Amino acid sequence: MIIGRVYGSVVSTHKLESLVGYKFMLIQCIEHGTLVDKFLVAVDGVGAGMGEDVIITTGSGARKALGNDEVPVDAVIVGILDEKQ
């Protein structure tokens, strides 16, 4: 799992049919409680908004989070953080 902050959205006018309907978000990673200069693109599975801190799963867990092993994604937002301790 990765923790990050939603930095923006990514718009794609052409994509695979299996990705139509999914919203892509640009995520800035958080390491040891600090934003770092590392970014990734993740499918939004929970309706996250700009500036929110989120939990991301990657790899085969990302496809399972979407309920479709055939979707070619590597990262999915699976939660919005309410607080960090």
Gaussian input, Z-matrix of N, CA and C with variables (Angstrom, degrees):
# hf/3-21g

backbone

0 1
 N
 C     1     B1
 C     2     B2     1     A1
 N     3     B3     2     A2     1     D1
 C     4     B4     3     A3     2     D2
 C     5     B5     4     A4     3     D3
 N     6     B6     5     A5     4     D4
 C     7     B7     6     A6     5     D5
 C     8     B8     7     A7     6     D6
 N     9     B9     8     A8     7     D7
 C    10    B10     9     A9     8     D8
 C    11    B11    10    A10     9     D9
 N    12    B12    11    A11    10    D10
 C    13    B13    12    A12    11    D11
 C    14    B14    13    A13    12    D12
 N    15    B15    14    A14    13    D13
 C    16    B16    15    A15    14    D14
 C    17    B17    16    A16    15    D15
 N    18    B18    17    A17    16    D16
 C    19    B19    18    A18    17    D17
 C    20    B20    19    A19    18    D18
 N    21    B21    20    A20    19    D19
 C    22    B22    21    A21    20    D20
 C    23    B23    22    A22    21    D21
 N    24    B24    23    A23    22    D22
 C    25    B25    24    A24    23    D23
 C    26    B26    25    A25    24    D24
 N    27    B27    26    A26    25    D25
 C    28    B28    27    A27    26    D26
 C    29    B29    28    A28    27    D27
 N    30    B30    29    A29    28    D28
 C    31    B31    30    A30    29    D29
 C    32    B32    31    A31    30    D30
 N    33    B33    32    A32    31    D31
 C    34    B34    33    A33    32    D32
 C    35    B35    34    A34    33    D33
 N    36    B36    35    A35    34    D34
 C    37    B37    36    A36    35    D35
 C    38    B38    37    A37    36    D36
 N    39    B39    38    A38    37    D37
 C    40    B40    39    A39    38    D38
 C    41    B41    40    A40    39    D39
 N    42    B42    41    A41    40    D40
 C    43    B43    42    A42    41    D41
 C    44    B44    43    A43    42    D42
 N    45    B45    44    A44    43    D43
 C    46    B46    45    A45    44    D44
 C    47    B47    46    A46    45    D45
 N    48    B48    47    A47    46    D46
 C    49    B49    48    A48    47    D47
 C    50    B50    49    A49    48    D48
 N    51    B51    50    A50    49    D49
 C    52    B52    51    A51    50    D50
 C    53    B53    52    A52    51    D51
 N    54    B54    53    A53    52    D52
 C    55    B55    54    A54    53    D53
 C    56    B56    55    A55    54    D54
 N    57    B57    56    A56    55    D55
 C    58    B58    57    A57    56    D56
 C    59    B59    58    A58    57    D57
 N    60    B60    59    A59    58    D58
 C    61    B61    60    A60    59    D59
 C    62    B62    61    A61    60    D60
 N    63    B63    62    A62    61    D61
 C    64    B64    63    A63    62    D62
 C    65    B65    64    A64    63    D63
 N    66    B66    65    A65    64    D64
 C    67    B67    66    A66    65    D65
 C    68    B68    67    A67    66    D66
 N    69    B69    68    A68    67    D67
 C    70    B70    69    A69    68    D68
 C    71    B71    70    A70    69    D69
 N    72    B72    71    A71    70    D70
 C    73    B73    72    A72    71    D71
 C    74    B74    73    A73    72    D72
 N    75    B75    74    A74    73    D73
 C    76    B76    75    A75    74    D74
 C    77    B77    76    A76    75    D75
 N    78    B78    77    A77    76    D76
 C    79    B79    78    A78    77    D77
 C    80    B80    79    A79    78    D78
 N    81    B81    80    A80    79    D79
 C    82    B82    81    A81    80    D80
 C    83    B83    82    A82    81    D81
 N    84    B84    83    A83    82    D82
 C    85    B85    84    A84    83    D83
 C    86    B86    85    A85    84    D84
 N    87    B87    86    A86    85    D85
 C    88    B88    87    A87    86    D86
 C    89    B89    88    A88    87    D87
 N    90    B90    89    A89    88    D88
 C    91    B91    90    A90    89    D89
 C    92    B92    91    A91    90    D90
 N    93    B93    92    A92    91    D91
 C    94    B94    93    A93    92    D92
 C    95    B95    94    A94    93    D93
 N    96    B96    95    A95    94    D94
 C    97    B97    96    A96    95    D95
 C    98    B98    97    A97    96    D96
 N    99    B99    98    A98    97    D97
 C   100   B100    99    A99    98    D98
 C   101   B101   100   A100    99    D99
 N   102   B102   101   A101   100   D100
 C   103   B103   102   A102   101   D101
 C   104   B104   103   A103   102   D102
 N   105   B105   104   A104   103   D103
 C   106   B106   105   A105   104   D104
 C   107   B107   106   A106   105   D105
 N   108   B108   107   A107   106   D106
 C   109   B109   108   A108   107   D107
 C   110   B110   109   A109   108   D108
 N   111   B111   110   A110   109   D109
 C   112   B112   111   A111   110   D110
 C   113   B113   112   A112   111   D111
 N   114   B114   113   A113   112   D112
 C   115   B115   114   A114   113   D113
 C   116   B116   115   A115   114   D114
 N   117   B117   116   A116   115   D115
 C   118   B118   117   A117   116   D116
 C   119   B119   118   A118   117   D117
 N   120   B120   119   A119   118   D118
 C   121   B121   120   A120   119   D119
 C   122   B122   121   A121   120   D120
 N   123   B123   122   A122   121   D121
 C   124   B124   123   A123   122   D122
 C   125   B125   124   A124   123   D123
 N   126   B126   125   A125   124   D124
 C   127   B127   126   A126   125   D125
 C   128   B128   127   A127   126   D126
 N   129   B129   128   A128   127   D127
 C   130   B130   129   A129   128   D128
 C   131   B131   130   A130   129   D129
 N   132   B132   131   A131   130   D130
 C   133   B133   132   A132   131   D131
 C   134   B134   133   A133   132   D132
 N   135   B135   134   A134   133   D133
 C   136   B136   135   A135   134   D134
 C   137   B137   136   A136   135   D135
 N   138   B138   137   A137   136   D136
 C   139   B139   138   A138   137   D137
 C   140   B140   139   A139   138   D138
 N   141   B141   140   A140   139   D139
 C   142   B142   141   A141   140   D140
 C   143   B143   142   A142   141   D141
 N   144   B144   143   A143   142   D142
 C   145   B145   144   A144   143   D143
 C   146   B146   145   A145   144   D144
 N   147   B147   146   A146   145   D145
 C   148   B148   147   A147   146   D146
 C   149   B149   148   A148   147   D147
 N   150   B150   149   A149   148   D148
 C   151   B151   150   A150   149   D149
 C   152   B152   151   A151   150   D150
 N   153   B153   152   A152   151   D151
 C   154   B154   153   A153   152   D152
 C   155   B155   154   A154   153   D153
 N   156   B156   155   A155   154   D154
 C   157   B157   156   A156   155   D155
 C   158   B158   157   A157   156   D156
 N   159   B159   158   A158   157   D157
 C   160   B160   159   A159   158   D158
 C   161   B161   160   A160   159   D159
 N   162   B162   161   A161   160   D160
 C   163   B163   162   A162   161   D161
 C   164   B164   163   A163   162   D162
 N   165   B165   164   A164   163   D163
 C   166   B166   165   A165   164   D164
 C   167   B167   166   A166   165   D165
 N   168   B168   167   A167   166   D166
 C   169   B169   168   A168   167   D167
 C   170   B170   169   A169   168   D168
 N   171   B171   170   A170   169   D169
 C   172   B172   171   A171   170   D170
 C   173   B173   172   A172   171   D171
 N   174   B174   173   A173   172   D172
 C   175   B175   174   A174   173   D173
 C   176   B176   175   A175   174   D174
 N   177   B177   176   A176   175   D175
 C   178   B178   177   A177   176   D176
 C   179   B179   178   A178   177   D177
 N   180   B180   179   A179   178   D178
 C   181   B181   180   A180   179   D179
 C   182   B182   181   A181   180   D180
 N   183   B183   182   A182   181   D181
 C   184   B184   183   A183   182   D182
 C   185   B185   184   A184   183   D183
 N   186   B186   185   A185   184   D184
 C   187   B187   186   A186   185   D185
 C   188   B188   187   A187   186   D186
 N   189   B189   188   A188   187   D187
 C   190   B190   189   A189   188   D188
 C   191   B191   190   A190   189   D189
 N   192   B192   191   A191   190   D190
 C   193   B193   192   A192   191   D191
 C   194   B194   193   A193   192   D192
 N   195   B195   194   A194   193   D193
 C   196   B196   195   A195   194   D194
 C   197   B197   196   A196   195   D195
 N   198   B198   197   A197   196   D196
 C   199   B199   198   A198   197   D197
 C   200   B200   199   A199   198   D198
 N   201   B201   200   A200   199   D199
 C   202   B202   201   A201   200   D200
 C   203   B203   202   A202   201   D201
 N   204   B204   203   A203   202   D202
 C   205   B205   204   A204   203   D203
 C   206   B206   205   A205   204   D204
 N   207   B207   206   A206   205   D205
 C   208   B208   207   A207   206   D206
 C   209   B209   208   A208   207   D207
 N   210   B210   209   A209   208   D208
 C   211   B211   210   A210   209   D209
 C   212   B212   211   A211   210   D210
 N   213   B213   212   A212   211   D211
 C   214   B214   213   A213   212   D212
 C   215   B215   214   A214   213   D213
 N   216   B216   215   A215   214   D214
 C   217   B217   216   A216   215   D215
 C   218   B218   217   A217   216   D216
 N   219   B219   218   A218   217   D217
 C   220   B220   219   A219   218   D218
 C   221   B221   220   A220   219   D219
 N   222   B222   221   A221   220   D220
 C   223   B223   222   A222   221   D221
 C   224   B224   223   A223   222   D222
 N   225   B225   224   A224   223   D223
 C   226   B226   225   A225   224   D224
 C   227   B227   226   A226   225   D225
 N   228   B228   227   A227   226   D226
 C   229   B229   228   A228   227   D227
 C   230   B230   229   A229   228   D228
 N   231   B231   230   A230   229   D229
 C   232   B232   231   A231   230   D230
 C   233   B233   232   A232   231   D231
 N   234   B234   233   A233   232   D232
 C   235   B235   234   A234   233   D233
 C   236   B236   235   A235   234   D234
 N   237   B237   236   A236   235   D235
 C   238   B238   237   A237   236   D236
 C   239   B239   238   A238   237   D237
 N   240   B240   239   A239   238   D238
 C   241   B241   240   A240   239   D239
 C   242   B242   241   A241   240   D240
 N   243   B243   242   A242   241   D241
 C   244   B244   243   A243   242   D242
 C   245   B245   244   A244   243   D243
 N   246   B246   245   A245   244   D244
 C   247   B247   246   A246   245   D245
 C   248   B248   247   A247   246   D246
 N   249   B249   248   A248   247   D247
 C   250   B250   249   A249   248   D248
 C   251   B251   250   A250   249   D249
 N   252   B252   251   A251   250   D250
 C   253   B253   252   A252   251   D251
 C   254   B254   253   A253   252   D252

   B1=1.4432
   B2=1.5260
   B3=1.3083
   B4=1.4604
   B5=1.5214
   B6=1.3155
   B7=1.4640
   B8=1.5221
   B9=1.3248
   B10=1.4539
   B11=1.5143
   B12=1.3189
   B13=1.4671
   B14=1.5295
   B15=1.3234
   B16=1.4599
   B17=1.5233
   B18=1.3187
   B19=1.4627
   B20=1.5218
   B21=1.3253
   B22=1.4581
   B23=1.5120
   B24=1.3120
   B25=1.4627
   B26=1.5195
   B27=1.3143
   B28=1.4574
   B29=1.5232
   B30=1.3211
   B31=1.4618
   B32=1.5194
   B33=1.3193
   B34=1.4591
   B35=1.5252
   B36=1.3235
   B37=1.4617
   B38=1.5241
   B39=1.3218
   B40=1.4642
   B41=1.5201
   B42=1.3240
   B43=1.4584
   B44=1.5167
   B45=1.3193
   B46=1.4585
   B47=1.5292
   B48=1.3019
   B49=1.4663
   B50=1.5234
   B51=1.3229
   B52=1.4675
   B53=1.5317
   B54=1.3384
   B55=1.4699
   B56=1.5316
   B57=1.3337
   B58=1.4623
   B59=1.5353
   B60=1.3095
   B61=1.4626
   B62=1.5134
   B63=1.3268
   B64=1.4597
   B65=1.5264
   B66=1.3414
   B67=1.4530
   B68=1.5288
   B69=1.3287
   B70=1.4550
   B71=1.5264
   B72=1.3225
   B73=1.4600
   B74=1.5323
   B75=1.3247
   B76=1.4602
   B77=1.5204
   B78=1.3183
   B79=1.4635
   B80=1.5218
   B81=1.3425
   B82=1.4602
   B83=1.5142
   B84=1.3130
   B85=1.4666
   B86=1.5306
   B87=1.3280
   B88=1.4619
   B89=1.5234
   B90=1.3226
   B91=1.4656
   B92=1.5208
   B93=1.3189
   B94=1.4645
   B95=1.5269
   B96=1.3336
   B97=1.4530
   B98=1.5137
   B99=1.3413
   B100=1.4605
   B101=1.5296
   B102=1.3317
   B103=1.4648
   B104=1.5240
   B105=1.3275
   B106=1.4609
   B107=1.5245
   B108=1.3147
   B109=1.4652
   B110=1.5291
   B111=1.3311
   B112=1.4600
   B113=1.5228
   B114=1.3269
   B115=1.4590
   B116=1.5252
   B117=1.3262
   B118=1.4573
   B119=1.5174
   B120=1.3165
   B121=1.4592
   B122=1.5182
   B123=1.3333
   B124=1.4666
   B125=1.5217
   B126=1.3225
   B127=1.4578
   B128=1.5235
   B129=1.3363
   B130=1.4558
   B131=1.5247
   B132=1.3261
   B133=1.4546
   B134=1.5198
   B135=1.3588
   B136=1.4692
   B137=1.5240
   B138=1.3220
   B139=1.4623
   B140=1.5161
   B141=1.3241
   B142=1.4680
   B143=1.5270
   B144=1.3466
   B145=1.4500
   B146=1.5196
   B147=1.3224
   B148=1.4608
   B149=1.5254
   B150=1.3334
   B151=1.4476
   B152=1.5120
   B153=1.3345
   B154=1.4676
   B155=1.5235
   B156=1.3305
   B157=1.4563
   B158=1.5256
   B159=1.3318
   B160=1.4641
   B161=1.5198
   B162=1.3323
   B163=1.4599
   B164=1.5237
   B165=1.3265
   B166=1.4545
   B167=1.5155
   B168=1.3210
   B169=1.4563
   B170=1.5223
   B171=1.3208
   B172=1.4623
   B173=1.5288
   B174=1.3081
   B175=1.4612
   B176=1.5151
   B177=1.3223
   B178=1.4662
   B179=1.5237
   B180=1.3320
   B181=1.4614
   B182=1.5175
   B183=1.3327
   B184=1.4644
   B185=1.5214
   B186=1.3020
   B187=1.4705
   B188=1.5220
   B189=1.3119
   B190=1.4662
   B191=1.5308
   B192=1.3360
   B193=1.4653
   B194=1.5236
   B195=1.3196
   B196=1.4665
   B197=1.5240
   B198=1.3359
   B199=1.4544
   B200=1.5136
   B201=1.3350
   B202=1.4599
   B203=1.5241
   B204=1.3174
   B205=1.4656
   B206=1.5292
   B207=1.3206
   B208=1.4599
   B209=1.5300
   B210=1.3296
   B211=1.4620
   B212=1.5271
   B213=1.3468
   B214=1.4717
   B215=1.5334
   B216=1.3289
   B217=1.4656
   B218=1.5210
   B219=1.3220
   B220=1.4571
   B221=1.5208
   B222=1.3401
   B223=1.4639
   B224=1.5274
   B225=1.3572
   B226=1.4594
   B227=1.5260
   B228=1.3300
   B229=1.4568
   B230=1.5198
   B231=1.3375
   B232=1.4648
   B233=1.5263
   B234=1.3237
   B235=1.4577
   B236=1.5157
   B237=1.3263
   B238=1.4622
   B239=1.5253
   B240=1.3252
   B241=1.4680
   B242=1.5279
   B243=1.3160
   B244=1.4544
   B245=1.5305
   B246=1.3216
   B247=1.4651
   B248=1.5165
   B249=1.3375
   B250=1.4606
   B251=1.5044
   B252=1.3285
   B253=1.4631
   B254=1.4989
   A1=108.85
   A2=114.25
   A3=122.66
   A4=107.58
   A5=116.00
   A6=120.86
   A7=107.19
   A8=115.90
   A9=120.11
   A10=111.10
   A11=114.95
   A12=121.66
   A13=108.19
   A14=115.58
   A15=120.28
   A16=107.86
   A17=115.26
   A18=123.13
   A19=110.73
   A20=116.37
   A21=121.06
   A22=110.34
   A23=115.50
   A24=119.48
   A25=109.14
   A26=115.50
   A27=122.50
   A28=106.91
   A29=116.49
   A30=121.40
   A31=109.24
   A32=115.93
   A33=121.55
   A34=108.70
   A35=116.35
   A36=119.19
   A37=111.95
   A38=116.75
   A39=121.38
   A40=108.58
   A41=116.32
   A42=120.01
   A43=109.26
   A44=115.64
   A45=120.69
   A46=110.50
   A47=116.01
   A48=121.39
   A49=111.43
   A50=117.18
   A51=120.50
   A52=112.83
   A53=117.68
   A54=121.35
   A55=113.19
   A56=117.05
   A57=120.37
   A58=109.08
   A59=115.95
   A60=121.22
   A61=114.08
   A62=117.19
   A63=120.15
   A64=110.01
   A65=116.27
   A66=122.45
   A67=108.47
   A68=116.34
   A69=121.88
   A70=109.79
   A71=115.82
   A72=121.47
   A73=110.02
   A74=115.71
   A75=121.69
   A76=106.97
   A77=116.31
   A78=123.05
   A79=110.37
   A80=115.86
   A81=121.00
   A82=107.10
   A83=116.47
   A84=121.36
   A85=111.96
   A86=114.17
   A87=122.76
   A88=107.13
   A89=116.00
   A90=121.65
   A91=108.88
   A92=116.64
   A93=122.52
   A94=111.03
   A95=117.02
   A96=122.07
   A97=115.81
   A98=117.00
   A99=121.35
   A100=110.75
   A101=115.99
   A102=119.76
   A103=108.66
   A104=116.26
   A105=121.41
   A106=109.42
   A107=116.03
   A108=121.75
   A109=110.08
   A110=115.51
   A111=122.89
   A112=106.80
   A113=116.35
   A114=121.66
   A115=110.30
   A116=116.12
   A117=121.47
   A118=109.04
   A119=115.23
   A120=121.59
   A121=107.27
   A122=116.25
   A123=120.96
   A124=109.53
   A125=115.39
   A126=120.88
   A127=107.55
   A128=116.31
   A129=120.82
   A130=109.59
   A131=116.22
   A132=121.19
   A133=113.78
   A134=117.50
   A135=119.80
   A136=114.67
   A137=118.60
   A138=120.39
   A139=113.76
   A140=117.06
   A141=121.72
   A142=110.60
   A143=115.74
   A144=120.92
   A145=112.04
   A146=114.95
   A147=121.83
   A148=111.05
   A149=116.38
   A150=122.27
   A151=115.46
   A152=117.79
   A153=119.51
   A154=110.58
   A155=115.51
   A156=121.29
   A157=107.79
   A158=115.58
   A159=120.93
   A160=111.92
   A161=114.57
   A162=122.96
   A163=106.97
   A164=116.20
   A165=121.93
   A166=109.33
   A167=115.27
   A168=119.99
   A169=108.22
   A170=116.43
   A171=120.54
   A172=111.18
   A173=114.90
   A174=121.43
   A175=112.90
   A176=116.41
   A177=120.50
   A178=111.23
   A179=117.59
   A180=121.10
   A181=111.85
   A182=116.94
   A183=120.55
   A184=110.49
   A185=116.88
   A186=120.23
   A187=110.41
   A188=117.31
   A189=120.80
   A190=110.96
   A191=116.88
   A192=120.66
   A193=110.84
   A194=116.23
   A195=120.33
   A196=112.03
   A197=116.29
   A198=120.09
   A199=113.71
   A200=116.44
   A201=120.29
   A202=109.47
   A203=117.05
   A204=121.27
   A205=112.95
   A206=117.94
   A207=121.89
   A208=113.42
   A209=118.25
   A210=121.02
   A211=108.90
   A212=117.92
   A213=120.77
   A214=112.44
   A215=116.42
   A216=120.49
   A217=109.44
   A218=115.45
   A219=120.55
   A220=112.62
   A221=117.53
   A222=120.45
   A223=109.29
   A224=116.26
   A225=122.07
   A226=109.11
   A227=116.04
   A228=120.93
   A229=107.36
   A230=116.38
   A231=120.94
   A232=113.04
   A233=117.64
   A234=119.55
   A235=111.86
   A236=115.21
   A237=122.24
   A238=107.13
   A239=116.12
   A240=120.87
   A241=110.69
   A242=115.86
   A243=121.13
   A244=110.47
   A245=115.44
   A246=120.09
   A247=109.30
   A248=114.91
   A249=121.92
   A250=107.91
   A251=116.92
   A252=120.44
   A253=111.07
   D1=148.55
   D2=-179.99
   D3=-125.64
   D4=143.46
   D5=172.43
   D6=-108.54
   D7=136.89
   D8=-179.63
   D9=-155.23
   D10=176.94
   D11=178.78
   D12=-119.74
   D13=135.58
   D14=178.62
   D15=-67.81
   D16=118.86
   D17=-175.99
   D18=-97.89
   D19=-29.43
   D20=-178.58
   D21=175.62
   D22=-176.15
   D23=177.00
   D24=-111.29
   D25=160.56
   D26=179.11
   D27=-118.94
   D28=124.82
   D29=-178.57
   D30=-105.46
   D31=130.02
   D32=179.41
   D33=-128.83
   D34=117.31
   D35=-178.78
   D36=-80.74
   D37=-24.35
   D38=177.53
   D39=-123.69
   D40=124.51
   D41=177.03
   D42=-154.61
   D43=167.26
   D44=178.81
   D45=-58.25
   D46=146.51
   D47=-179.95
   D48=-55.24
   D49=-37.06
   D50=-178.14
   D51=-69.17
   D52=-12.23
   D53=179.61
   D54=-101.04
   D55=-4.98
   D56=179.20
   D57=-62.83
   D58=133.51
   D59=-179.99
   D60=97.62
   D61=-13.61
   D62=177.92
   D63=-91.42
   D64=139.95
   D65=177.88
   D66=-97.69
   D67=131.24
   D68=-179.40
   D69=-102.68
   D70=134.63
   D71=-179.00
   D72=-121.50
   D73=143.90
   D74=174.04
   D75=-91.06
   D76=124.69
   D77=-175.36
   D78=-115.36
   D79=131.42
   D80=171.34
   D81=-96.89
   D82=125.34
   D83=-174.93
   D84=-71.96
   D85=149.46
   D86=175.29
   D87=-116.84
   D88=124.50
   D89=177.56
   D90=-125.72
   D91=128.63
   D92=-179.33
   D93=54.46
   D94=36.95
   D95=176.47
   D96=80.66
   D97=5.58
   D98=-176.38
   D99=-125.19
   D100=137.16
   D101=174.19
   D102=-64.39
   D103=133.66
   D104=178.95
   D105=-118.01
   D106=165.79
   D107=-177.84
   D108=-83.67
   D109=59.84
   D110=-179.24
   D111=-140.03
   D112=127.70
   D113=-175.74
   D114=-126.19
   D115=155.01
   D116=172.53
   D117=-148.94
   D118=161.37
   D119=176.35
   D120=-104.24
   D121=132.03
   D122=-179.31
   D123=-134.41
   D124=146.01
   D125=172.93
   D126=-73.23
   D127=136.52
   D128=-180.00
   D129=-86.85
   D130=108.93
   D131=-179.07
   D132=-97.32
   D133=-2.74
   D134=-173.43
   D135=-133.03
   D136=1.69
   D137=-179.58
   D138=80.25
   D139=39.55
   D140=-179.60
   D141=-71.18
   D142=152.30
   D143=179.51
   D144=-119.00
   D145=170.52
   D146=-179.97
   D147=-53.76
   D148=134.69
   D149=175.63
   D150=82.91
   D151=-6.81
   D152=-179.75
   D153=-80.75
   D154=144.21
   D155=174.24
   D156=-85.74
   D157=133.95
   D158=-172.38
   D159=-132.27
   D160=162.11
   D161=174.37
   D162=-106.89
   D163=133.21
   D164=-176.61
   D165=-124.05
   D166=135.86
   D167=171.44
   D168=-108.19
   D169=150.19
   D170=-176.15
   D171=-127.64
   D172=172.06
   D173=176.77
   D174=69.35
   D175=-145.47
   D176=-177.54
   D177=-64.24
   D178=-27.24
   D179=176.50
   D180=-62.82
   D181=-29.98
   D182=178.85
   D183=-66.89
   D184=-44.46
   D185=178.76
   D186=-65.20
   D187=-39.83
   D188=178.97
   D189=-66.00
   D190=-35.04
   D191=179.03
   D192=-61.89
   D193=-31.56
   D194=178.46
   D195=-85.15
   D196=-9.19
   D197=179.32
   D198=77.00
   D199=20.98
   D200=-178.67
   D201=-148.64
   D202=105.31
   D203=-178.91
   D204=-68.77
   D205=-11.83
   D206=-176.89
   D207=-91.06
   D208=-10.12
   D209=-179.67
   D210=-77.10
   D211=127.77
   D212=-176.25
   D213=-83.42
   D214=71.63
   D215=176.90
   D216=-122.33
   D217=153.36
   D218=-178.71
   D219=-118.89
   D220=-10.63
   D221=-179.38
   D222=-148.27
   D223=133.51
   D224=179.87
   D225=-136.14
   D226=134.67
   D227=173.28
   D228=-75.18
   D229=120.77
   D230=-176.75
   D231=-113.96
   D232=-4.50
   D233=179.63
   D234=-164.88
   D235=154.63
   D236=174.37
   D237=-111.89
   D238=126.36
   D239=-177.26
   D240=-75.95
   D241=131.21
   D242=174.17
   D243=-88.24
   D244=-37.38
   D245=177.59
   D246=-160.22
   D247=156.37
   D248=176.46
   D249=-118.44
   D250=141.89
   D251=178.87
   D252=-118.91

